[in-house]
Amino acid sequence: MSRTYIPVALRNVVYERAKAACEYCLTPEMITFAPHQIDHVIAEKHGGATEQDNLALACIQPLTDIGRVTSQLLRFNTPERISERRLLYELLKSGIKFD
């Protein structure tokens, strides 16, 4: 839970950037049982700022401690990794099969 209020306009920017999908695992919000939440990539307690580049839309799984640690270790939030996962998601959605 964030200690800092995240303004609605900033929440909307993060939500639109993520296209309503978890930015860690790319799970679309519409297929989950709970709404996605705004997460600080670098936690506030570790000096992370409440600004667009340090916020990510996240589903429940990555918000668990093990999910957060795994995401950080695998560097899921670099722009390159996010772009790669979005491309893969779009390819899979279009019906392309990987054997």
C-alpha positions in Angstrom: 0.0 0.0 0.0 1.4 3.3 -1.0 2.1 5.9 1.7 1.7 8.7 -0.8 -1.6 9.6 -2.6 -1.3 9.0 -6.3 -3.3 11.6 -8.2 -6.1 10.3 -10.5 -4.4 11.9 -13.5 -1.2 10.0 -12.8 -3.1 6.7 -12.2 -4.8 7.2 -15.6 -1.4 7.8 -17.4 0.0 4.5 -15.9 -3.2 2.6 -16.7 -3.3 3.8 -20.3 0.4 3.2 -20.8 -0.1 -0.4 -19.6 -3.2 -0.8 -21.8 -5.0 -2.3 -18.8 -2.5 -5.2 -18.5 -0.1 -6.0 -15.7 3.2 -4.5 -16.6 5.1 -7.4 -14.9 3.4 -10.4 -16.4 1.1 -8.8 -19.1 -2.1 -10.4 -17.7 -5.0 -8.3 -18.9 -7.1 -6.9 -16.1 -10.3 -8.1 -17.7 -9.4 -11.8 -17.1 -8.5 -11.4 -13.4 -10.8 -11.6 -10.3 -9.4 -8.5 -8.7 -8.7 -5.1 -10.3 -5.0 -4.3 -11.0 -3.3 -1.8 -8.7 -0.7 0.9 -9.1 2.7 -0.3 -7.8 5.9 1.5 -7.0 8.6 -0.3 -9.0 11.2 0.9 -6.4 9.3 0.9 -3.1 8.8 4.2 -1.4 10.6 2.8 1.7 13.6 2.4 -0.5 13.5 5.9 -1.9 11.2 5.3 -4.9 9.4 8.3 -6.1 5.7 8.6 -6.9 6.2 9.5 -10.6 5.3 7.9 -13.9 8.6 6.2 -14.5 8.5 4.5 -11.1 4.9 3.3 -11.2 3.6 0.2 -12.8 0.1 -1.3 -13.2 0.2 -4.7 -11.4 -2.0 -7.7 -10.9 -2.2 -9.4 -7.5 0.5 -12.0 -8.2 3.4 -9.6 -8.7 2.3 -7.6 -5.6 3.2 -10.5 -3.4 6.7 -10.3 -1.8 8.0 -13.2 -3.9 6.5 -11.7 -7.1 8.1 -8.4 -6.4 11.5 -9.9 -5.6 11.4 -12.1 -8.7 10.3 -9.2 -10.9 13.3 -7.1 -9.7 15.8 -9.9 -10.1 14.6 -10.7 -13.6 14.4 -6.9 -14.4 10.8 -7.2 -15.8 10.4 -3.5 -15.8 13.1 -2.3 -18.1 11.6 -0.6 -21.2 13.1 -3.3 -23.5 11.6 -6.2 -21.5 8.2 -4.5 -21.4 8.3 -4.0 -25.2 9.3 -7.6 -25.7 6.5 -8.9 -23.6 4.0 -6.6 -25.4 5.1 -7.8 -28.8 4.9 -11.5 -27.7 1.5 -10.9 -26.2 0.3 -9.3 -29.5 1.8 -12.2 -31.5 0.1 -14.8 -29.4 -3.2 -12.9 -29.5 -3.0 -12.8 -33.3 -2.8 -16.6 -33.3 0.9 -17.2 -34.1 2.0 -20.5 -32.7 5.5 -21.1 -31.3 6.7 -24.7 -31.5 
